[in-house]
Amino acid sequence: MEFVVYRCVKDPDYFLITNAENAAALSGSECPNGGELERLGEFSELGEDRVAFNEDIAKSAIRKQGYYRIEAKSFDPVAAAEPDVLP
């Protein structure tokens, strides 16, 4: 399976993963706060080497509902971190 990966623009820690057959039906309404989707690309299966998500769970969710949604906490930890203040 080729995974098509989108990121929720309003909620950048959320990603929607689908396949080519379901990509056209996907919309930002699947994001927690709605909004637009940013297409990140297409990626082949890597099996056990993939660390970002479990491909078997993703494929099962895509078959059942057309997409798999994951949350990647602290996707942008530098921007979210409070700056250090020197005394």
Secondary structure, 3 states (H helix, E strand, C coil): CEEEEEEECCCCCEEEEECHHHHCCCCHHHCCCCCCEEEEEEEECCHHHCCCCCHHHHHHHHHHHCCEEEECCCCCHHHHCCCCCCC
